[in-house]
């Protein structure tokens, strides 16, 4: 039995590859969530006018990997103190977010954020909200970095190189 989790931490290509490599994750897909436009396109989301976040929705087996382990990985992937920015990617679509699918995920995410805050001087800007409708991105964006030749094998530790 699998459970869903949804995270936003900047450009969805590298976030997806990070999670693809985790044992217990059975499926990943990149897309757009928690915005105001139905079925947005990549171009629309990049305009910053849809309110959508670039996100990764994944299915995982909780008997192999816990939600808390996924949260730890999420925090390690990005700087949660920068509002609407990760590296050179700037805009509300690159915001940091945890979109929960049930109350247990909400509670774990909130506790995790409080724990993570102790590691930072600046306030964490990560939003923790109910998962909205998830619109899968266009096919060319799915498993983009893997298609580009980067290793997506479980437990791979190769450096992730994001490019666009």
Contact map, one row per residue, 1 for C-alpha under 8 A:
11100000000000000000000000000000000000000000000000000000000010000000000000000000000000000000000000000000000000000000000000000000000000000000000000000000000000000000
11110000000000000000000001000000000000000000000000000000001111000000000000000000000000000000000000000000000000000000000000000000000000000000000000000000000000000000
11111000000000000000000000000000000000000000000000000000001111000000000000000000000000000000000000000000000000000000000000000000000000000000000000000000000000000000
01111100000000000000000000000000000000000000000000000000111100000000000000000000000000000000000000001000000000000000000000000000000000000000000000000000000000000000
00111110000000000000000000000000000000000000000000000000111100000010000000000000000000000000000000111000000000000000000000000000000000000000000000000000000000000000
00011111000000000000000000000000000000000000000000000011110000000000000000000000000000000000000001110000000000000000000000000000001000000000000000000000000000000000
00001111100000000000000000000000000000000000000000000011100000000000000001000000000000000000000111100000000000000000000000000000000000000000000000000000000000000000
00000111110100100000000000000000000000000000000000001111000000000000000000000000000000000000011111000000000000000000000000000000000000000000000000000000000000000000
00000011111100100000000000000000000000000000000000000110000000000000000001001101000001000000011110000000000000000000000000000000000000000000000000000000000000000000
00000001111100100000000000000000000000000000000000000110000000000000000000000100000011001000111100000000000000000000000000000000000000000000000000000000000000000000
00000000111111100000000000000000000000000000000000000100000000000000000000000000000001001000010000000000000000000000000000000000000000000000000000000000000000000000
00000001111111110000000000000110000000000000000000000111000000000000000000000000000000000000000000000000000000000000000000000000000000000000000000000000000000000000
00000000001111111000000000000100000000000000000000000000000000000000000000000000000000000000000000000000000000000000000000000000000000000000111110000000000000000100
00000000001111111100000000000000000000000000000000000000000000000000000000000000000000000000000000000000000000000000000000000000000000000000000010000000000000011100
00000001111111111110000000000000000000000000000000000001000000000000000000001000000000000000000000000000000000000000000000000000000000000000000000000000000000000000
00000000000111111111000000011100000000000000000000000001000000000000000000000000000000000000000000000000000000000000000000000000000000000000001000000000000000000000
00000000000011111111100000000000000000000000000000000000000000000000000000000000000000000000000000000000000000000000000000000000000000000000001011000001000000010000
00000000000001111111110000000000000000000000000000000000000000000000000000000000000000000000000000000000000000000000000000000000000000000000000000000000000000010000
00000000000000111111110010010000000000000000000000000000010000000000000000000000000000000000000000000000000000000000000000000000000000000000000000000000000000000000
00000000000000011111110010110000000000000000000000000000000000000000000000000000000000000000000000000000000000000000000000000000000000000000000000000001110000000000
00000000000000001111111010000000000000000000000000000000000000000000000000000000000000000000000000000000000000000000000000000000000000000000000000000001111100000000
00000000000000000111111110000000000000000000000000000000000000000000000000000000000000000000000000000000000000000000000000000000000000000000000000000000011000000000
00000000000000000000111110000000000000000000000000000000000000011000000000000000000000000000000000000000000000000000000000000000000000000000000000000000011000000000
00000000000000000000011111000000000000000000000000000000000111111000000000000000000000000000000000000000000000000000000000000000000000000000000000000000000000000000
00000000000000000011111111110000000000000000000000000000011110001000000000000000000000000000000000000000000000000000000000000000000000000000000000000000000000000000
01000000000000000000000111110000000000000000000000000000011110000000000000000000000000000000000000000000000000000000000000000000000000000000000000000000000000000000
00000000000000000001000011111000000000000000000000000000011100000000000000000000000000000000000000000000000000000000000000000000000000000000000000000000000000000000
00000000000000010011000011111100000000000000000000000001111000000000000000000000000000000000000000000000000000000000000000000000000000000000000000000000000000000000
00000000000000010000000000111110000000000000000000000001110000000000000000000000000000000000000000000000000000000000000000000000000000011000011000000000000000000000
00000000000110010000000000011111000000000000000000000111100000000000000000000000000000000000000000000000000000000000000000000000000000011000111000000000000000000000
00000000000100000000000000001111100000000000000000000111100000000000000000000000000000000000000000000000000000000000000000000000000001111100000000000000000000000000
00000000000000000000000000000111111000010000100000011110000000000000000000000000000000000000000000000000000000000000000000000000000001111000000000000000000000000000
00000000000000000000000000000011111000000000000000011110000000000000000000000000000000000000000000000000000000000000000000000000001111100000000000000000000000000000
00000000000000000000000000000001111100000000000000111000000000000000000000000000000000000000000000000000000000000000000000000000001111000000000000000000000000000000
00000000000000000000000000000001111110000000000001111000000000000000000000000000000000000000000000000000000000000000000000000000000000000000000000000000000000000000
00000000000000000000000000000000011111000000000001110000000000000000000000000000000000000000000000000000000000000000000000000000000000000000000000000000000000000000
00000000000000000000000000000000001111110000000001110000000000000000000000000000000000000000000000000000000000000000000000000000000000000000000000000000000000000000
00000000000000000000000000000000000111110000000000000000000000000000000000000000000000000000000000000000000000000000000000000000000000100000000000000000000000000000
00000000000000000000000000000000000011111000000000000000000000000000000000000000000000000000000000000000000000000000000000000000000000100000000000000000000000000000
00000000000000000000000000000001000011111101100001000000000000000000000000000000000000000000000000000000000000000000000000000000000000100000000000000000000000000000
00000000000000000000000000000000000000111111100000000000000000000000000000000000000000000000000000000000000000000000000000000000000000001100000000000000000000000000
00000000000000000000000000000000000000011111110000000000000000000000000000000000000000000000000000000000000000000000000000000000000000001100000000000000000000000000
00000000000000000000000000000000000000001111111000000000000000000000000000000000000000000000000000000000000000000000000000000000000000000000000000000000000000000000
00000000000000000000000000000000000000011111111111000000000000000000000000000000000000000000000000000000000000000000000000000000000000000000000000000000000000000000
00000000000000000000000000000001000000011111111111111100000000000000000000000000000000000000100000000000000000000000000000000000000000000000000000000000000000000000
00000000000000000000000000000000000000000111111110000000000000000000000000000000000000000010100000000000000000000000000000000000000000000000000000000000000000000000
00000000000000000000000000000000000000000011111111000000000000000000000000000000000000000000000000000000000000000000000000000000000000000000000000000000000000000000
00000000000000000000000000000000000000000001111111110000000000000000000000000000000000000011100000000000000000000000000000000000000000000000000000000000000000000000
00000000000000000000000000000000000000000001111111100000000000000000000000000000000000000000000000000000000000000000000000000000000000000000000000000000000000000000
00000000000000000000000000000000001110010001101111110000000000000000000000000000000000000000000000000000000000000000000000000000000000000000000000000000000000000000
00000000000000000000000000000000011110000000100111111000000000000000000000000000000000000001100000000000000000000000000000000000000000000000000000000000000000000000
00000000000000000000000000000001111110000000100101111100000000000000000000000000000000000001100000000000000000000000000000000000000000000000000000000000000000000000
00000001000000000000000000000001111000000000100000111110000000000000000000000000000000000001111000000000000000000000000000000000000000000000000000000000000000000000
00000001111100000000000000000111100000000000100000011111000000000000000000000000000000000000111000000000000000000000000000000000000000000000000000000000000000000000
00000111110100000000000000000111100000000000000000001111100000000000000000000000000000000000000000000000000000000000000000000000000000000000000000000000000000000000
00000111000100110000000000011110000000000000000000000111110000000000000000000000000000000000000000000000000000000000000000000000000000000000000000000000000000000000
00011110000000000000000000011110000000000000000000000011111000000000000000000000000000000000000000000000000000000000000000000000000001000000000000000000000000000000
00011100000000000010000011111000000000000000000000000001111100000000000000000000000000000000000000000000000000000000000000000000000000000000000000000000000000000000
01111000000000000000000011110000000000000000000000000000111110000000000000000000000000000000000000000000000000000000000000000000000000000000000000000000000000000000
01111000000000000000000111100000000000000000000000000000011111001000000000000000000000000000000000000000000000000000000000000000000000000000000000000000000000000000
11100000000000000000000111000000000000000000000000000000001111111100000000000000000000000000000000000000000000000000000000000000000000000000000000000000000000000000
01100000000000000000000100000000000000000000000000000000000111111110000000000000000000000000000000000000000000000000000000000000000000000000000000000000000000000000
00000000000000000000000100000000000000000000000000000000000011111100000000000000000000000000000000000000000000000000000000000000000000000000000000000000000000000000
00000000000000000000001100000000000000000000000000000000000011111100000000000000000000000000000000000000000000000000000000000000000000000000000000000000000000000000
00000000000000000000001110000000000000000000000000000000000111111110110000000000000000000000000000000000000000000000000000000000000000000000000000000000000000000000
00000000000000000000000000000000000000000000000000000000000011111111110000000000000000000000000000000000000000000000000000000000000000000000000000000000000000000000
00001000000000000000000000000000000000000000000000000000000001001111111000000000000000000000000000000000100100000000000000000000000000000000000000000000000000000000
00000000000000000000000000000000000000000000000000000000000000000111111100000000000000000000000000000000000110010000000000000000000000000000000000000000000000000000
00000000000000000000000000000000000000000000000000000000000000001111111110000000000000000000000000000000000000000000000000000000000000000000000000000000000000000000
00000000000000000000000000000000000000000000000000000000000000001111111111000000000000000000000000000000000000000000000000000000000000000000000000000000000000000000
00000000000000000000000000000000000000000000000000000000000000000011111111100000000000000000000000000000000010010000000000000000000000000000000000000000000000000000
00000000000000000000000000000000000000000000000000000000000000000001111111110000000000000000000000000000000000010000000000000000000000000000000000000000000000000000
00000000000000000000000000000000000000000000000000000000000000000000111111111000000000000000000000000000000000000000000000000000000000000000000000000000000000000000
00000010100000000000000000000000000000000000000000000000000000000000011111111100000000000000000000000000000000000000000000000000000000000000000000000000000000000000
00000000000000000000000000000000000000000000000000000000000000000000001111111111000000000000000000000000000000000001000000000000000000000000000000000000000000000000
00000000000000000000000000000000000000000000000000000000000000000000000111111110000000000000000000000000000000000000000000000000000000000000000000000000000000000000
00000000100000100000000000000000000000000000000000000000000000000000000011111110000000000000000000000000000000000000000000000000000000000000000000000000000000000000
00000000110000000000000000000000000000000000000000000000000000000000000001111111000001000000000000000000000000000000000000000000000000000000000000000000000000000000
00000000000000000000000000000000000000000000000000000000000000000000000000111111110001000000000000000000000000000000000000000000000000000000000000000000000000000000
00000000100000000000000000000000000000000000000000000000000000000000000000100111111000000000000100000000000000000000000000011100000000000000000000000000000000000000
00000000000000000000000000000000000000000000000000000000000000000000000000000011111000000000000000000000000000000000000101111100000000000000000000000000000000000000
00000000000000000000000000000000000000000000000000000000000000000000000000000011111111000000000000000000000000000000000000011000000000000000000000000000000000000000
00000000000000000000000000000000000000000000000000000000000000000000000000000001111110000001001100000000000000000000000000001100000000000000000000000000000000000000
00000000000000000000000000000000000000000000000000000000000000000000000000000000011111000111111100000000000000000000000000000000000000000000000000000000000000000000
00000000010000000000000000000000000000000000000000000000000000000000000000000000011111111111011000000000000000000000000000000000000000000000000000000000000000000000
00000000111000000000000000000000000000000000000000000000000000000000000000000110010111111100011000000000000000000000000000000000000000000000000000000000000000000000
00000000000000000000000000000000000000000000000000000000000000000000000000000000000011111100000000000000000000000000000000000000000000000000000000000000000000000000
00000000000000000000000000000000000000000000000000000000000000000000000000000000000011111100000000000000000000000000000000000000000000000000000000000000000000000000
00000000011000000000000000000000000000000000000000000000000000000000000000000000000011111110010000000000000000000000000000000000000000000000000000000000000000000000
00000000000000000000000000000000000000000000000000000000000000000000000000000000000111111111110000000000000000000000000000000000000000000000000000000000000000000000
00000000000000000000000000000000000000000000010100000000000000000000000000000000000110001111111000000000000000000000000000000000000000000000000000000000000000000000
00000000000000000000000000000000000000000000000100111000000000000000000000000000001110000111111000000000000000000000000000000000000000000000000000000000000000000000
00000000010000000000000000000000000000000000110100111100000000000000000000000000000100000111111000000000000000000000000000000000000000000000000000000000000000000000
00000001111000000000000000000000000000000000000000001100000000000000000000000000000111001111111100000000000000000000000000000000000000000000000000000000000000000000
00000001110000000000000000000000000000000000000000001100000000000000000000000000001111000011111110000000000000000000000000000100000000000000000000000000000000000000
00000011110000000000000000000000000000000000000000000000000000000000000000000001001100000000011111000000000000000000000000001110000000000000000000000000000000000000
00000011100000000000000000000000000000000000000000000000000000000000000000000000000000000000001111100000000000000000000000000111100000000000000000000000000000000000
00000111000000000000000000000000000000000000000000000000000000000000000000000000000000000000000111110000000010000000000000000111100000000000000000000000000000000000
00001110000000000000000000000000000000000000000000000000000000000000000000000000000000000000000011111000000000000000000000000001111100000000000000000000000000000000
00001100000000000000000000000000000000000000000000000000000000000000000000000000000000000000000001111110110010000000000000000001111000000000000000000000000000000000
00011000000000000000000000000000000000000000000000000000000000000000000000000000000000000000000000111110110000000000000000000000011000000000000000000000000000000000
00000000000000000000000000000000000000000000000000000000000000000000000000000000000000000000000000011111110000000000000000000000010000000000000000000000000000000000
00000000000000000000000000000000000000000000000000000000000000000000000000000000000000000000000000011111111000000000000000000000000000000000000000000000000000000000
00000000000000000000000000000000000000000000000000000000000000000000000000000000000000000000000000000111111100000000000000000000000000000000000000000000000000000000
00000000000000000000000000000000000000000000000000000000000000000010000000000000000000000000000000011111111110000000000000000000000000000000000000000000000000000000
00000000000000000000000000000000000000000000000000000000000000000000000000000000000000000000000000011111111111000000000000000001110000000000000000000000000000000000
00000000000000000000000000000000000000000000000000000000000000000000000000000000000000000000000000000011111111100000000000000000000000000000000000000000000000000000
00000000000000000000000000000000000000000000000000000000000000000011000000000000000000000000000000000001111111110000000000000000000000000000000000000000000000000000
00000000000000000000000000000000000000000000000000000000000000000001001000000000000000000000000001010000111111111000000000000001000000000000000000000000000000000000
00000000000000000000000000000000000000000000000000000000000000000000000000000000000000000000000000000000011111111100000000000001000000000000000000000000000000000000
00000000000000000000000000000000000000000000000000000000000000000000000000000000000000000000000000000000001111111110000000000000000000000000000000000000000000000000
00000000000000000000000000000000000000000000000000000000000000000001001100000000000000000000000000000000000111111111000000000000000000000000000000000000000000000000
00000000000000000000000000000000000000000000000000000000000000000000000000000000000000000000000000000000000011111111100000010000000000000000000000000000000000000000
00000000000000000000000000000000000000000000000000000000000000000000000000000000000000000000000000000000000001111111110000000000000000000000000000000000000000000000
00000000000000000000000000000000000000000000000000000000000000000000000000000000000000000000000000000000000000111111111000000000000000000000000000000000000000000000
00000000000000000000000000000000000000000000000000000000000000000000000000100000000000000000000000000000000000011111111100000000000000000000000000000000000000000000
00000000000000000000000000000000000000000000000000000000000000000000000000000000000000000000000000000000000000001111111110110000000000000000000000000000000000000000
00000000000000000000000000000000000000000000000000000000000000000000000000000000000000000000000000000000000000000111111110000000000000000000000000000000000000000000
00000000000000000000000000000000000000000000000000000000000000000000000000000000000000000000000000000000000000000011111110000000000000000000000000000000000000000000
00000000000000000000000000000000000000000000000000000000000000000000000000000000100000000000000000000000000000000001111111110000000000000000000000000000000000000000
00000000000000000000000000000000000000000000000000000000000000000000000000000000000000000000000000000000000000000000111111100000000000000000000000000000000000000000
00000000000000000000000000000000000000000000000000000000000000000000000000000000100000000000000000000000000000000000000111110000000000000000000000000000000000000000
00000000000000000000000000000000000000000000000000000000000000000000000000000000100000000000000000000000000000000000100111111000000000000000000000000000000000000000
00000000000000000000000000000000000000000000000000000000000000000000000000000001110000000000000000000000000000001000100101111100000000000000000000000000000000000000
00000000000000000000000000000000000000000000000000000000000000000000000000000001111000000000000100000000000000000000000000111110000000000000000000000000000000000000
00000000000000000000000000000000000000000000000000000000000000000000000000000001101000000000001111000000000000000000000000011111000000000000000000000000000000000000
00000000000000000000000000000000000000000000000000000000000000000000000000000000000000000000000111000000000000000000000000001111100000000000000000000000000000000000
00000000000000000000000000000000000000000000000000000000000000000000000000000000000000000000000011110000010011000000000000000111110000000000000000000000000000000000
00000000000000000000000000000000000000000000000000000000000000000000000000000000000000000000000011110000010000000000000000000011111000000000000000000000000000000000
00000000000000000000000000000000000000000000000000000000000000000000000000000000000000000000000000111100010000000000000000000001111100000000000000000000000000000000
00000100000000000000000000000000110000000000000000000000000000000000000000000000000000000000000000111000000000000000000000000000111111000000000000000000000000000000
00000000000000000000000000000000110000000000000000000000000000000000000000000000000000000000000000100000000000000000000000000000011111000000000000000000000000000000
00000000000000000000000000000000110000000000000000000000000000000000000000000000000000000000000000000000000000000000000000000000001111100000000000000000000000000000
00000000000000000000000000000011110000000000000000000000100000000000000000000000000000000000000000000000000000000000000000000000001111110000000000000000000000000000
00000000000000000000000000000011100001110000000000000000000000000000000000000000000000000000000000000000000000000000000000000000000011111000000000000000000000000000
00000000000000000000000000001111000000000000000000000000000000000000000000000000000000000000000000000000000000000000000000000000000001111100000000000000000000000000
00000000000000000000000000001111000000001100000000000000000000000000000000000000000000000000000000000000000000000000000000000000000000111110110000000000000000000000
00000000000000000000000000000010000000001100000000000000000000000000000000000000000000000000000000000000000000000000000000000000000000011111110000000000000000000000
00000000000000000000000000000000000000000000000000000000000000000000000000000000000000000000000000000000000000000000000000000000000000001111110000000000000000000000
00000000000000000000000000000000000000000000000000000000000000000000000000000000000000000000000000000000000000000000000000000000000000000111110100000000000000000000
00000000000010000000000000000100000000000000000000000000000000000000000000000000000000000000000000000000000000000000000000000000000000001111111100000000000000000000
00000000000010000000000000001100000000000000000000000000000000000000000000000000000000000000000000000000000000000000000000000000000000001111111100000000000000000000
00000000000010011000000000001100000000000000000000000000000000000000000000000000000000000000000000000000000000000000000000000000000000000000111111100000000000000000
00000000000010000000000000000000000000000000000000000000000000000000000000000000000000000000000000000000000000000000000000000000000000000001111111110000000000000000
00000000000011001000000000000000000000000000000000000000000000000000000000000000000000000000000000000000000000000000000000000000000000000000001111111100000000001100
00000000000000001000000000000000000000000000000000000000000000000000000000000000000000000000000000000000000000000000000000000000000000000000001111111111000000000000
00000000000000000000000000000000000000000000000000000000000000000000000000000000000000000000000000000000000000000000000000000000000000000000001111111100000000000000
00000000000000000000000000000000000000000000000000000000000000000000000000000000000000000000000000000000000000000000000000000000000000000000000111111100000000000000
00000000000000000000000000000000000000000000000000000000000000000000000000000000000000000000000000000000000000000000000000000000000000000000000011111110000000000000
00000000000000000000000000000000000000000000000000000000000000000000000000000000000000000000000000000000000000000000000000000000000000000000000011111111000000011000
00000000000000000000000000000000000000000000000000000000000000000000000000000000000000000000000000000000000000000000000000000000000000000000000001001111100101000000
00000000000000001001100000000000000000000000000000000000000000000000000000000000000000000000000000000000000000000000000000000000000000000000000001000111110100000000
00000000000000000001100000000000000000000000000000000000000000000000000000000000000000000000000000000000000000000000000000000000000000000000000000000011111100000000
00000000000000000001111000000000000000000000000000000000000000000000000000000000000000000000000000000000000000000000000000000000000000000000000000000001111100000000
00000000000000000000111000000000000000000000000000000000000000000000000000000000000000000000000000000000000000000000000000000000000000000000000000000000111110000000
00000000000000000000100000000000000000000000000000000000000000000000000000000000000000000000000000000000000000000000000000000000000000000000000000000011111111000000
00000000000000000000000000000000000000000000000000000000000000000000000000000000000000000000000000000000000000000000000000000000000000000000000000000000001111100000
00000000000000000000000000000000000000000000000000000000000000000000000000000000000000000000000000000000000000000000000000000000000000000000000000000010000111110000
00000000000000000000000000000000000000000000000000000000000000000000000000000000000000000000000000000000000000000000000000000000000000000000000000000000000011111000
00000000000001001100000000000000000000000000000000000000000000000000000000000000000000000000000000000000000000000000000000000000000000000000000000000100000001111100
00000000000001000000000000000000000000000000000000000000000000000000000000000000000000000000000000000000000000000000000000000000000000000000000010000100000000111110
00000000000011000000000000000000000000000000000000000000000000000000000000000000000000000000000000000000000000000000000000000000000000000000000010000000000000011111
00000000000000000000000000000000000000000000000000000000000000000000000000000000000000000000000000000000000000000000000000000000000000000000000000000000000000001111
00000000000000000000000000000000000000000000000000000000000000000000000000000000000000000000000000000000000000000000000000000000000000000000000000000000000000000111
